[in-house]
Amino acid sequence: MTSDEFIMVPVPKNRVQEVYKLLAGPPSDGPSAAPPPTDGDWTEELIVRAYKESPATMKRFLRHLANAAGKTFTSEELGTAVGYSSRQQAGMLGAFGNRVKQRYGQATWFFAADRDPETGTFVYRMDPRAAKIVKRSGE
């Protein structure tokens, strides 16, 4: 195929901007091109950036987790700490999840979010390494 030929590639509507962004960059030279970050690639710089680029409510959420590294919190406890209803908190976390994927190229958050099998609600916790980075970022 020459460079002036086109093909049609189906792309989910909500991912079209990502494709445009990819195509706007220089073409990769094959194996020498760096692969996109994957799960577990949360560097200190990326955590700092995610924290600093977050709105005030998300920063409160992250600081609350960081101030009690390793401790598990329910959605309700974090909603109270942030001052958000469960619906508002879900929207905040949804927006953060989109940023994590689209802006930072990650498949997971840098804190844990697990469904509690007894209640069916989510519980959250942050490991000490991420907590230390978040605390330093807020200074």
HELIX and SHEET records of a PDB file:
HELIX    1   1 LYS A   13  ARG A   15  5                                   3    
HELIX    2   2 VAL A   16  ALA A   24  1                                   9    
HELIX    3   3 GLY A   30  SER A   32  5                                   3    
HELIX    4   4 GLU A   44  LYS A   52  1                                   9    
HELIX    5   5 ALA A   56  ALA A   66  1                                  11    
HELIX    6   6 SER A   75  VAL A   82  1                                   8    
HELIX    7   7 SER A   86  GLN A  102  1                                  17    
HELIX    8   8 PRO A  128  SER A  137  1                                  10    
SHEET    1   A 3 PHE A  73  THR A  74  0                                        
SHEET    2   A 3 PHE A 122  ARG A 125 -1                                        
SHEET    3   A 3 ALA A 112  ARG A 115 -1                                        
END                                                                             
